[in-house]
C-alpha cells in the first residue's frame, strides 16, 4: 500500500470522529467559561469595600487599610496587602512588591483564556477539515456505487457540512467569551493599579 492509499484509507473514516472532537472541545470551552466566570466574580473586591479602602488610604490610615484587606483574595487585595506590608522599607520597595504581585496575580486572572482564544480561532478550521473528509468519502462512495447518482454525493456532502456548522458553533461562543473575560481582566488590573497608586501616594504624604 503506497502513501496515497494510506491517506485515502484515513480520509475514508469520514467526519464522525471530527464531530466527536468538536463536541469534546465544546465541553472544554463551556467548562472554562463557567470556571472563569466563578473565579472572576468570587475574587473581586466589593465596590463598597474598595471605596472604604480609598478613604482610609486618602486619610493616611494605613493600619485601617491593612485591617480592611486582611484575609481578602483577588488581585486588588493581594496588591494592597503586599504594598502595605513593604511600606516599612520605603515607597520604592512597596512599588516593586506590588508590581511583582500584580504580575503573578495577572497569570491567575488569565488562566485558560488562551485555550478559549485558540478554540475560537481554530474550531472553524477543524470543522472545515471534517467537511473535506466527508466530501472525499462521499465521492468515494459514488465511485463504488455509481448507480446511486447525485443522490449519494448530495447526502454525503450534506452530512459533511455539519462539521463546518459545528465548528462555527464552537468557535463563536469561545471568541465572545474570550473577549468578555479579557475586558474583565483589564478592568481588574486597572483597579489593582488604582490601589497601588493610592498606597504610594499615601506613603509619600506620610514621608
trRosetta pair geometry for C-beta under 8 A, 3 or more apart (Angstrom, degrees):
i j d omega theta_ij theta_ji phi_ij phi_ji
1 5 4.6 -122 -167 91 88 131
1 6 5.8 109 136 -59 114 82
1 9 7.8 3 -173 -20 143 137
2 5 5.2 96 56 11 67 102
2 6 7.2 -124 106 -7 37 91
3 6 5.5 -55 -151 33 35 114
3 7 6.5 30 155 -14 68 104
4 7 5.9 -57 -150 39 31 107
4 8 6.2 34 151 -22 66 107
5 8 5.4 -51 -144 36 34 115
5 9 6.4 39 154 -23 65 100
6 9 5.8 -50 -152 31 31 112
6 10 6.8 31 149 -18 61 103
7 10 5.5 -53 -154 34 37 114
7 11 6.3 33 152 -17 69 105
8 11 5.8 -54 -144 38 33 108
8 12 6.3 36 155 -25 65 106
8 136 7.9 -147 -138 165 68 127
8 140 7.7 139 -172 -98 103 140
9 12 5.8 -54 -148 31 29 114
9 13 7.9 51 148 -36 54 85
10 13 6.1 -35 -177 -3 41 113
11 133 5.2 -153 -155 -135 74 80
11 136 4.6 -30 155 100 129 150
11 137 6.8 -158 140 -56 80 80
12 136 7.3 -104 -76 117 55 104
12 137 5.4 123 -135 -106 52 90
12 140 5.9 -72 -105 78 103 166
13 16 7.4 -111 150 43 80 92
13 17 6.1 -8 141 4 123 126
13 133 7.1 -30 69 180 77 131
13 137 7.9 -104 62 -80 27 131
14 17 7.6 120 83 8 71 82
14 133 6.0 124 -165 135 20 106
14 134 5.8 51 -158 -100 74 65
14 137 4.7 8 -92 -44 78 169
14 160 7.9 -123 -161 -93 81 88
15 18 4.8 -56 -163 42 67 118
15 19 6.0 73 139 -29 85 97
15 130 3.7 87 -145 -179 103 90
15 131 6.6 44 -101 -70 145 27
15 133 5.0 149 -72 79 73 108
15 134 4.0 -25 -21 -56 124 105
15 137 7.7 -133 -15 17 79 136
15 159 7.1 167 49 131 125 88
15 160 5.4 139 -17 -126 147 66
15 162 7.4 145 112 66 141 91
15 163 4.5 -105 -175 -52 135 138
16 19 5.6 -53 -153 31 34 113
16 20 6.7 31 152 -15 66 102
17 20 5.6 -49 -150 36 38 112
17 21 6.4 44 149 -22 65 102
18 21 5.4 -51 -151 34 35 115
18 22 6.4 35 151 -19 66 103
18 126 6.4 175 -163 164 102 85
18 127 7.3 137 152 -112 120 36
18 129 6.3 -170 -124 94 143 93
18 130 3.1 -164 100 -91 154 113
18 133 6.6 151 -18 37 138 140
18 163 5.3 28 104 -137 126 130
19 22 5.7 -53 -149 36 33 111
19 23 6.5 37 150 -21 65 102
19 130 6.4 118 -48 -154 67 155
19 162 6.9 8 -98 113 125 109
19 163 5.8 -105 -71 -101 82 83
19 166 6.0 79 -131 46 79 167
20 23 5.4 -48 -148 33 36 115
20 24 6.5 37 152 -18 65 102
21 24 5.7 -54 -151 36 32 111
21 25 6.3 30 151 -17 66 107
21 126 6.7 -121 107 177 123 132
22 25 5.5 -53 -144 39 34 112
22 26 6.3 39 153 -24 65 103
22 123 6.7 98 -131 -155 95 97
22 126 6.2 162 -80 115 95 124
22 127 6.3 60 -91 -79 145 85
22 130 7.5 -62 -26 -25 127 153
22 163 7.1 163 -15 -151 148 71
22 166 4.7 98 123 131 153 118
22 167 6.0 -96 -118 -81 137 60
22 170 5.5 -136 -169 -31 93 146
23 26 5.7 -52 -149 32 31 113
23 27 6.7 33 151 -19 62 101
23 166 7.6 -40 -58 -176 68 135
24 27 5.8 -52 -154 32 34 112
24 28 6.6 34 150 -17 65 104
25 28 5.5 -51 -149 37 36 113
25 29 6.2 41 151 -24 66 105
25 119 5.9 164 174 -127 114 116
25 123 6.4 178 121 -105 146 107
25 126 7.5 93 3 72 162 166
25 170 5.7 46 102 -161 109 148
26 29 5.4 -50 -146 34 33 116
26 30 6.4 31 156 -17 65 103
26 166 8.0 -87 -45 179 134 93
26 169 7.4 -5 -101 113 133 94
26 170 4.7 -109 -81 -110 90 99
27 30 6.0 -54 -148 37 30 107
27 31 6.3 32 153 -20 64 108
28 31 5.7 -57 -148 36 30 113
28 32 6.4 29 155 -18 65 105
28 115 7.1 -97 145 159 116 134
28 119 7.6 -178 91 -78 108 145
29 32 5.9 -57 -151 35 29 109
29 33 6.5 31 152 -21 64 106
29 115 7.7 -157 -98 129 63 100
29 116 6.4 105 -138 -113 84 76
29 119 5.3 -157 -88 127 116 170
29 170 6.3 150 -1 -165 157 86
29 173 6.8 110 142 96 133 107
29 174 4.9 -75 -145 -88 133 103
29 177 7.5 140 176 42 95 150
30 33 5.5 -52 -149 34 34 115
30 34 6.4 30 156 -16 67 105
30 173 8.0 11 -81 122 75 142
31 34 6.0 -57 -149 38 29 107
31 35 6.2 27 155 -17 65 110
32 35 5.7 -56 -143 39 31 110
32 36 6.1 26 161 -16 67 109
32 112 4.8 -155 -140 150 115 130
32 113 7.9 160 167 -85 125 37
32 115 5.9 -158 -91 82 164 124
32 116 5.8 -156 110 -60 141 100
32 177 7.9 118 100 131 97 144
33 36 6.1 -61 -146 39 24 106
33 37 6.2 25 157 -21 63 110
33 116 7.3 105 -68 -101 78 130
33 173 7.6 -41 -68 151 153 108
33 177 4.8 -72 -108 -144 109 152
34 37 5.7 -55 -146 35 29 113
34 38 6.4 26 158 -15 64 107
35 38 6.0 -59 -150 38 28 107
35 39 6.1 24 155 -17 65 112
35 112 7.1 31 84 58 129 159
36 39 5.6 -56 -140 40 31 110
36 40 5.9 23 165 -13 68 111
36 111 7.8 -173 -97 76 93 78
36 112 6.6 -140 -62 77 110 115
36 113 7.0 93 -107 -75 149 84
36 177 7.8 117 62 171 139 110
36 181 5.3 -10 150 -118 144 140
37 40 6.4 -58 -139 41 22 102
37 41 6.1 15 161 -13 60 116
38 41 6.0 -66 -145 42 24 106
38 42 5.9 12 165 -12 66 116
39 42 6.3 -63 -137 41 22 101
39 43 6.0 1 172 -3 63 118
39 108 7.9 -144 171 158 133 92
40 43 6.6 -61 -131 44 22 99
40 44 6.6 40 162 -47 57 104
40 109 7.1 75 -99 -143 93 82
40 181 7.0 -162 -39 -137 156 88
40 184 5.4 45 -176 141 150 140
40 185 7.7 -88 -114 -71 128 65
40 188 7.2 -119 -148 -50 95 143
41 44 6.2 -48 -155 5 26 117
43 73 5.3 -78 -134 114 88 99
43 74 3.8 152 163 -88 83 88
43 75 7.5 69 140 -6 120 69
44 74 5.9 141 -92 -128 15 148
44 76 7.8 49 -157 13 49 124
44 188 7.0 -110 -109 -105 87 107
45 49 5.7 -118 175 85 88 116
45 50 5.1 105 120 -64 116 100
45 53 7.8 -18 168 -4 141 146
45 72 6.6 43 -105 178 94 138
45 74 5.4 -166 -43 91 78 147
45 76 4.3 -81 -5 71 137 137
45 77 5.6 154 -81 -44 116 92
45 191 7.1 -174 45 149 115 138
46 49 4.4 83 66 10 93 106
46 50 6.8 -160 92 -9 46 86
47 50 5.6 -56 -148 37 32 112
47 51 6.3 33 154 -20 66 104
48 51 5.6 -50 -148 35 33 113
48 52 6.4 35 151 -19 64 104
49 52 5.5 -51 -148 36 35 113
49 53 6.3 40 150 -23 65 103
49 68 6.7 161 -167 176 93 109
49 72 7.9 164 151 -106 150 147
50 53 5.5 -49 -148 33 33 115
50 54 6.6 38 151 -22 63 101
50 76 6.8 -34 -103 163 110 155
50 191 6.9 -57 -132 -163 147 116
50 195 7.7 -94 -142 -76 93 105
51 54 5.7 -50 -153 31 33 114
51 55 6.7 34 150 -19 63 103
52 55 5.7 -54 -153 33 34 112
52 56 6.5 30 152 -16 66 106
52 68 6.2 -169 112 -138 113 146
53 56 5.9 -58 -149 38 32 109
53 57 6.3 26 156 -14 67 108
53 65 5.8 82 -149 -134 78 88
53 68 5.5 -173 -89 110 84 147
53 69 7.0 66 -112 -58 126 96
53 80 6.9 -49 -165 -127 142 158
53 195 6.9 -12 130 -121 139 101
53 198 7.7 103 132 102 92 154
54 57 6.0 -59 -145 41 28 106
54 58 6.0 30 156 -21 65 111
54 198 6.0 -105 -123 -127 68 157
55 58 5.7 -56 -144 37 27 112
55 59 6.3 14 159 -8 63 111
56 59 6.0 -63 -145 44 28 102
56 61 4.2 -84 -163 73 82 110
56 62 7.8 144 147 -78 99 21
56 64 4.4 -135 -146 97 133 115
56 65 4.5 172 112 -66 126 82
56 68 6.5 172 16 -10 160 145
57 60 7.7 46 -175 -72 31 21
57 61 7.4 -88 -64 55 24 68
57 62 7.4 59 -113 -92 63 61
57 65 5.4 66 -67 -87 80 144
57 198 4.4 70 118 152 153 110
57 199 6.1 -82 -137 -81 133 50
57 201 7.5 80 151 70 109 96
57 202 4.6 -110 -175 -50 80 144
58 198 7.1 -57 -58 -156 70 107
58 202 7.2 -104 -79 -85 20 104
60 202 5.8 165 -105 -159 53 98
60 205 6.2 -113 -87 99 107 125
60 206 6.0 136 -142 -74 110 95
61 64 3.8 1 146 28 117 121
61 65 6.2 138 103 -24 74 85
62 65 5.4 -51 -148 35 37 115
62 66 6.4 41 152 -22 67 100
62 84 6.1 163 -172 -141 97 104
62 87 6.8 -92 -158 57 149 169
62 202 6.5 152 -76 137 95 134
62 203 8.0 72 -90 -79 136 71
62 206 7.5 -15 -29 -57 131 152
63 66 5.7 -49 -150 32 33 112
63 67 6.5 32 151 -17 64 105
64 67 5.6 -53 -148 37 34 112
64 68 6.2 38 152 -25 66 105
65 68 5.6 -53 -147 33 31 114
65 69 6.5 16 159 -7 65 109
65 80 6.9 -123 163 180 106 119
65 84 6.1 -168 105 -96 111 142
65 199 7.6 166 145 -101 157 90
65 202 7.9 121 -19 85 159 174
66 69 6.2 -68 -149 44 28 100
66 70 6.4 51 151 -53 64 95
66 81 7.5 92 -136 -122 70 63
66 84 5.0 -175 -84 145 91 150
66 85 7.9 113 -121 -64 115 67
67 70 5.5 -32 -151 -5 33 122
68 72 8.0 1 134 -21 59 137
69 72 5.1 -89 -164 30 56 126
69 77 5.0 163 -155 -149 96 83
69 80 4.8 -149 -103 103 158 125
69 81 5.2 -158 132 -68 130 83
69 84 7.2 151 46 13 142 145
70 81 7.8 119 -91 -108 41 110
72 77 3.5 -131 110 -139 114 154
72 81 7.5 -174 60 -48 92 120
73 77 6.1 90 95 65 5 138
73 78 7.1 19 -156 -50 45 98
74 77 4.9 79 63 18 86 104
74 78 6.7 -161 88 -9 37 93
74 105 7.8 69 164 -163 33 134
74 188 7.7 -120 -176 -155 99 119
75 78 5.7 -56 -138 40 29 110
75 79 6.1 30 163 -19 66 107
75 101 7.9 147 -153 140 69 91
75 102 6.8 68 -169 -127 109 60
75 105 3.9 144 -109 139 89 141
75 106 7.1 68 -116 -65 140 53
75 108 7.6 -179 -67 64 97 114
75 109 6.3 -17 -42 -50 135 125
75 188 5.5 92 45 157 133 109
75 189 7.1 -40 128 -90 156 49
75 191 7.7 110 88 80 103 98
75 192 4.6 -56 133 -75 105 136
76 79 6.1 -58 -149 36 24 108
76 80 6.4 21 155 -14 61 111
76 188 7.1 -116 -38 -166 94 77
76 191 5.0 -44 -85 125 122 108
76 192 5.0 -132 -90 -87 57 68
76 195 5.2 127 -160 -20 82 148
77 80 5.7 -59 -148 41 30 111
77 81 6.1 32 156 -22 67 107
78 81 5.7 -53 -144 35 29 111
78 82 6.3 23 160 -13 64 107
78 101 5.2 -166 136 177 99 121
78 105 5.3 157 69 -73 146 140
79 82 6.2 -60 -148 40 27 105
79 83 6.1 24 157 -17 64 113
79 98 4.9 62 -164 -151 86 91
79 101 5.1 167 -98 101 58 124
79 102 5.5 41 -97 -70 119 83
79 105 7.0 -95 -48 19 89 150
79 192 4.6 113 -2 -163 155 98
79 195 5.5 119 93 86 117 124
79 196 5.5 -67 162 -64 125 96
80 83 5.8 -60 -143 39 28 110
80 84 6.1 22 163 -15 66 110
80 195 4.8 -74 -69 166 99 132
80 196 7.7 -127 -78 -71 57 53
80 199 6.4 171 -131 -58 68 134
81 84 6.2 -60 -145 39 24 105
81 85 6.2 22 158 -18 62 113
81 101 8.0 179 65 -145 84 163
82 85 5.8 -58 -145 38 28 111
82 86 6.2 13 161 -9 65 114
82 94 8.0 144 126 -154 70 64
82 97 4.5 -159 155 148 104 107
82 98 5.7 161 91 -85 109 56
82 100 7.6 -129 163 70 156 93
82 101 4.3 177 18 -44 158 150
83 86 6.1 -68 -146 43 26 101
83 87 6.8 51 153 -54 62 90
83 94 4.7 65 -157 -176 70 98
83 95 7.6 45 -124 -77 100 31
83 97 6.0 168 -87 86 46 108
83 98 4.2 21 -73 -67 104 117
83 101 7.8 -110 -37 31 77 142
83 195 7.6 169 25 132 147 93
83 196 6.0 178 -72 -124 152 68
83 199 4.3 75 133 121 139 164
83 200 7.5 -83 -164 -51 130 73
84 87 5.7 -26 -155 -13 35 119
84 94 7.6 61 -60 -136 17 120
84 199 6.3 -112 -65 -138 71 129
85 88 7.9 -46 164 8 40 100
85 97 7.3 -133 72 156 92 159
86 89 5.6 -49 -176 36 73 109
86 93 4.8 -142 168 126 110 95
86 94 4.3 164 93 -95 101 59
86 96 7.7 -124 156 63 159 80
86 97 4.0 159 -15 -2 160 156
86 98 7.7 -138 43 -32 133 77
87 90 7.6 -162 -170 54 40 6
87 91 7.4 15 -136 -87 71 49
87 93 7.9 171 -101 79 16 99
87 94 4.9 31 -84 -77 57 135
87 199 7.3 -123 -77 173 118 105
87 203 5.4 -148 -140 -105 109 123
89 93 3.7 -23 100 52 114 165
89 94 7.3 162 64 -42 85 71
90 93 4.9 95 62 10 81 101
90 94 7.0 -144 101 -5 43 90
91 94 5.5 -56 -148 39 34 114
91 95 6.2 38 153 -24 68 104
91 200 5.6 87 -159 -144 107 81
91 203 4.6 155 -93 113 95 134
91 204 5.9 37 -87 -66 154 78
91 207 6.9 -70 -31 -28 119 145
92 95 5.7 -52 -149 32 31 112
92 96 6.6 28 154 -16 64 104
93 96 5.8 -54 -149 37 33 110
93 97 6.3 34 152 -21 65 107
94 97 5.7 -55 -147 36 31 112
94 98 6.3 27 157 -16 66 108
94 199 6.5 -137 159 131 134 119
94 200 6.6 173 99 -90 121 77
94 203 6.2 171 37 -53 159 166
95 98 6.0 -58 -147 39 29 107
95 99 6.3 31 154 -22 64 107
95 196 7.4 89 -126 179 63 110
95 200 6.0 47 -79 -95 96 127
96 99 5.7 -53 -146 34 31 112
96 100 6.5 30 156 -16 64 105
97 100 6.0 -57 -152 37 29 109
97 101 6.3 26 153 -16 64 109
98 101 5.6 -54 -143 40 34 111
98 102 6.1 40 155 -25 66 104
98 196 4.5 140 157 -122 149 113
98 199 7.1 160 -70 63 150 141
99 102 5.7 -51 -147 33 29 113
99 103 6.6 30 154 -19 62 104
99 196 7.9 91 -61 -146 58 152
100 103 5.8 -54 -151 34 32 111
100 104 6.4 27 154 -15 65 107
101 104 5.8 -57 -147 39 33 109
101 105 6.0 24 159 -13 68 111
102 105 6.1 -60 -140 43 26 104
102 106 6.2 36 156 -31 63 105
102 189 7.2 84 -167 -141 107 83
102 192 5.6 144 -116 136 101 137
102 193 7.5 60 -122 -72 146 69
102 196 7.2 -29 -57 -55 130 145
103 106 5.8 -51 -150 25 27 116
103 107 7.3 32 152 -22 58 98
104 107 6.1 -52 -167 23 35 112
104 108 7.4 31 142 -14 63 101
105 108 5.4 -48 -159 32 47 114
105 109 6.5 48 145 -21 71 101
105 192 7.2 172 84 -111 139 158
106 109 5.5 -53 -150 35 38 113
106 110 6.1 17 158 -4 70 111
106 185 7.4 83 -150 -175 77 110
106 189 6.4 38 -103 -95 105 112
107 110 6.2 -66 -140 48 27 97
107 111 6.7 58 153 -62 61 84
108 111 5.8 -22 -156 -22 33 117
109 185 4.7 130 146 -127 122 99
109 188 5.9 -169 -124 79 147 145
109 189 7.5 -155 64 -55 168 89
110 113 4.9 -78 -167 24 66 127
110 114 7.5 56 157 -30 98 85
110 185 5.9 59 -75 -129 80 155
112 115 5.1 -35 -167 22 67 119
112 116 7.0 69 140 -18 75 93
113 116 5.5 -48 -157 34 46 113
113 117 6.4 46 147 -18 70 103
113 178 6.1 117 -170 -135 86 78
113 181 5.6 -153 -112 105 117 132
113 182 6.8 125 -173 -69 144 79
113 185 7.5 -47 -56 -36 163 148
114 117 5.5 -53 -148 39 37 114
114 118 6.2 39 152 -22 68 105
115 118 5.7 -53 -146 37 31 112
115 119 6.3 32 154 -18 65 105
116 119 5.8 -54 -147 37 30 110
116 120 6.3 32 155 -20 64 107
116 174 4.9 -172 -164 -168 74 86
116 175 7.9 168 156 -75 90 25
116 177 5.6 -106 -159 93 142 107
116 178 4.2 177 119 -76 115 96
116 181 7.3 87 53 34 161 138
117 120 5.7 -55 -148 36 30 113
117 121 6.4 21 158 -13 64 109
117 174 7.7 -172 -71 151 16 102
117 175 7.8 73 -122 -109 49 59
117 178 4.8 122 -74 -140 69 149
118 121 6.0 -62 -148 41 29 105
118 122 5.8 -12 169 12 67 120
119 122 6.5 -77 -129 52 21 87
119 123 5.2 33 180 -41 68 112
119 170 6.3 -100 173 148 108 103
119 171 6.6 -163 141 -107 72 58
119 174 4.2 -116 98 -154 110 164
120 123 6.8 -22 -108 13 14 110
120 171 5.1 103 -144 -163 45 73
120 172 7.7 108 -134 -77 87 12
120 174 4.0 -155 -66 104 82 103
120 175 3.5 126 -150 -67 134 76
120 178 5.6 -92 -14 1 148 141
121 171 7.5 169 -9 -142 11 112
121 175 7.9 113 -51 -86 55 101
122 125 5.3 -57 -160 40 59 113
122 126 6.2 62 144 -25 81 99
122 171 7.8 -174 61 -102 33 111
123 126 5.5 -51 -147 34 37 114
123 127 6.4 38 154 -18 67 103
123 167 4.7 169 148 -165 76 73
123 168 7.5 164 113 -70 106 19
123 170 4.1 -140 -165 91 151 113
123 171 3.9 -165 65 -64 118 90
123 174 6.7 125 -6 23 141 146
124 127 5.5 -54 -150 39 35 113
124 128 6.2 37 151 -21 67 104
124 164 7.2 33 -158 -155 72 71
124 167 4.6 119 -114 137 33 116
124 168 5.6 47 -100 -77 94 65
124 171 5.1 -23 -38 -25 86 160
125 128 5.4 -48 -143 36 36 114
125 129 6.4 45 151 -25 63 100
125 167 7.3 -173 34 -170 25 144
126 129 5.6 -49 -152 30 32 116
126 130 6.8 34 149 -17 62 102
126 163 8.0 -118 126 171 66 102
126 167 5.4 173 72 -115 78 116
127 130 5.6 -52 -154 34 36 113
127 131 6.5 38 148 -21 66 102
127 163 4.7 167 -159 144 67 71
127 164 4.4 120 140 -113 111 31
127 165 7.1 -167 -169 35 140 28
127 166 5.7 176 -112 70 118 73
127 167 2.0 -113 -21 -19 131 132
127 168 6.5 -80 41 -18 167 64
127 170 7.7 171 -48 29 119 113
128 131 5.4 -50 -149 33 37 115
128 132 6.5 40 152 -20 67 100
128 163 7.5 -176 -53 113 12 105
128 164 5.5 55 -82 -102 56 95
128 167 6.6 -80 -19 45 62 169
129 132 5.8 -51 -150 33 32 111
129 133 6.6 32 151 -17 64 104
129 163 7.6 -101 72 145 55 137
130 133 5.6 -53 -149 36 34 112
130 134 6.3 35 152 -20 66 106
130 160 7.0 -179 133 -161 73 71
130 163 2.9 -142 98 -165 125 155
130 164 7.3 -159 68 -45 96 55
130 166 7.9 -17 62 55 154 115
130 167 7.3 176 28 -45 119 118
131 134 5.6 -55 -149 36 32 113
131 135 6.4 31 154 -20 66 104
131 160 4.7 99 -146 153 56 93
131 161 5.7 50 -124 -98 114 39
131 163 4.8 -156 -52 66 68 112
131 164 4.7 13 -49 -39 138 102
132 135 5.8 -53 -148 34 31 110
132 136 6.5 34 153 -19 64 104
132 160 7.7 164 0 -179 12 128
133 136 5.8 -54 -151 35 32 112
133 137 6.4 30 152 -17 65 107
133 160 7.2 -174 75 -134 60 110
133 163 7.9 52 47 -4 99 172
134 137 5.7 -56 -149 38 32 111
134 138 6.3 36 152 -25 66 104
134 156 6.2 177 167 167 84 82
134 157 7.0 127 124 -118 105 34
134 159 5.9 -153 -162 98 135 84
134 160 2.3 177 99 -105 136 102
134 161 7.6 -123 84 -22 147 42
134 163 6.4 176 -15 0 133 129
135 138 5.5 -49 -147 31 34 114
135 139 6.6 27 157 -12 66 103
135 156 7.1 125 -115 126 34 104
135 157 5.7 41 -105 -108 81 81
135 160 5.1 177 -45 122 65 173
136 139 6.2 -60 -152 39 29 103
136 140 6.3 30 151 -19 64 109
137 140 5.5 -56 -147 38 33 114
137 141 6.3 36 154 -22 66 103
137 156 6.1 -153 97 -164 85 129
137 160 7.5 164 46 -78 103 119
138 141 5.7 -53 -151 33 30 111
138 142 6.6 33 149 -21 63 103
138 152 7.0 156 -169 137 79 75
138 153 5.1 94 154 -140 112 55
138 155 7.5 173 -130 76 112 62
138 156 2.5 164 -104 104 104 140
138 157 5.4 -49 -13 -48 177 66
138 159 7.9 158 -74 49 115 102
138 160 6.5 -90 -26 -24 124 131
139 142 5.3 -47 -148 32 38 116
139 143 6.6 41 151 -22 65 100
139 153 6.4 38 -84 -116 59 103
139 156 7.7 -148 -24 89 45 149
140 143 5.7 -51 -152 32 35 111
140 144 6.6 26 151 -12 64 106
141 144 5.7 -62 -151 42 34 107
141 145 6.1 -19 164 27 70 108
141 148 7.8 -27 136 51 95 151
141 152 5.5 -148 115 169 107 118
141 153 7.9 173 73 -81 98 53
141 156 6.0 163 38 -65 136 147
142 145 6.5 -82 -134 64 26 72
142 146 6.5 63 168 -98 67 54
142 148 6.7 -120 -121 69 65 110
142 152 4.9 155 -90 95 76 125
142 153 5.1 8 -64 -63 136 93
142 156 7.9 -115 -36 15 95 143
143 146 6.9 10 -142 -65 25 89
145 148 4.6 39 127 -6 108 116
145 152 5.8 160 86 -98 112 160
146 149 7.6 55 171 -66 50 43
148 151 5.5 -112 167 67 86 96
148 152 3.6 72 114 -40 135 119
149 152 6.7 137 67 8 38 93
150 153 5.5 -60 -155 43 49 109
150 154 5.7 46 151 -23 81 108
151 154 5.9 -56 -141 38 28 109
151 155 6.2 28 161 -19 64 107
152 155 6.2 -59 -152 35 25 108
152 156 6.5 18 155 -13 61 111
153 156 5.9 -64 -151 40 31 108
153 157 6.1 25 157 -18 69 109
154 157 5.8 -55 -141 39 30 108
154 158 6.2 31 159 -21 65 107
155 158 6.0 -55 -147 35 27 110
155 159 6.6 24 155 -14 61 107
156 159 5.9 -59 -153 38 31 109
156 160 6.2 32 151 -22 67 108
157 160 5.4 -54 -145 36 35 114
157 161 6.4 39 156 -26 67 101
158 161 5.9 -48 -149 27 31 112
158 162 7.6 48 148 -32 55 91
159 162 5.9 -37 -170 5 41 117
160 163 6.1 -39 -177 13 50 112
161 164 5.5 -44 -162 32 56 112
161 165 6.5 56 143 -19 74 102
162 165 5.5 -57 -152 39 38 114
162 166 6.2 36 153 -19 71 105
163 166 5.8 -54 -145 38 30 108
163 167 6.3 37 152 -24 63 105
164 167 5.5 -52 -149 33 32 116
164 168 6.6 30 154 -15 64 103
165 168 5.9 -56 -153 37 31 108
165 169 6.3 34 149 -22 65 108
166 169 5.2 -53 -145 36 35 117
166 170 6.5 35 154 -18 66 102
167 170 5.9 -56 -152 35 30 107
167 171 6.2 23 154 -17 65 113
168 171 5.6 -59 -138 40 33 109
168 172 6.0 33 168 -26 70 106
169 172 6.7 -42 -133 26 22 107
169 173 7.7 11 169 0 51 104
170 173 7.3 -77 -167 42 26 97
170 174 6.3 19 152 -17 65 122
171 174 5.6 -69 -150 40 31 113
171 175 6.1 28 160 -20 72 107
172 175 6.0 -54 -147 34 28 108
172 176 6.4 25 156 -15 63 109
173 176 5.6 -57 -145 41 34 112
173 177 6.0 33 158 -18 69 108
174 177 5.9 -56 -144 40 27 109
174 178 6.2 32 154 -24 63 107
175 178 5.6 -53 -146 34 29 114
175 179 6.5 26 157 -15 64 105
176 179 6.1 -57 -151 38 28 107
176 180 6.3 28 153 -19 64 110
177 180 5.6 -56 -145 38 32 113
177 181 6.1 24 161 -13 68 108
178 181 6.2 -60 -145 41 25 103
178 182 6.3 28 156 -22 62 109
179 182 5.7 -54 -146 35 29 113
179 183 6.6 32 155 -20 63 102
180 183 5.9 -57 -157 32 30 110
180 184 6.7 25 149 -14 64 106
181 184 5.4 -52 -147 38 39 113
181 185 6.2 44 152 -23 68 102
182 185 5.6 -49 -146 34 33 113
182 186 6.5 34 154 -18 64 103
183 186 5.8 -54 -150 36 32 111
183 187 6.4 33 151 -20 64 105
184 187 5.6 -52 -148 35 34 113
184 188 6.4 34 153 -19 66 104
185 188 5.7 -55 -149 36 32 110
185 189 6.3 33 153 -19 66 105
186 189 5.6 -53 -147 36 32 112
186 190 6.4 35 153 -22 64 104
187 190 5.7 -53 -150 33 32 113
187 191 6.6 33 151 -18 64 103
188 191 5.7 -52 -151 35 34 112
188 192 6.4 36 151 -19 65 104
189 192 5.6 -52 -148 36 34 113
189 193 6.4 37 151 -20 65 103
190 193 5.6 -51 -148 35 32 113
190 194 6.5 39 150 -24 63 102
191 194 5.5 -50 -151 31 34 116
191 195 6.7 35 151 -18 64 100
192 195 5.7 -51 -152 34 35 111
192 196 6.4 36 150 -20 65 105
193 196 5.5 -54 -148 36 34 114
193 197 6.3 33 155 -18 67 105
194 197 5.9 -55 -147 37 29 108
194 198 6.4 30 154 -20 63 107
195 198 5.8 -57 -150 36 30 112
195 199 6.4 31 154 -20 65 105
196 199 5.9 -56 -151 34 30 110
196 200 6.4 25 155 -14 65 108
197 200 5.8 -56 -146 40 32 109
197 201 6.1 34 155 -21 66 107
198 201 5.7 -53 -144 37 29 112
198 202 6.3 30 155 -19 63 107
199 202 5.8 -56 -148 37 29 110
199 203 6.3 30 152 -20 64 107
200 203 5.6 -52 -145 36 33 113
200 204 6.4 31 156 -19 66 104
201 204 5.9 -55 -148 35 31 108
201 205 6.5 32 153 -20 63 105
202 205 5.7 -53 -151 34 32 113
202 206 6.5 32 152 -19 65 105
203 206 5.7 -55 -150 36 32 111
203 207 6.3 33 151 -21 66 105
204 207 5.5 -50 -146 35 35 113
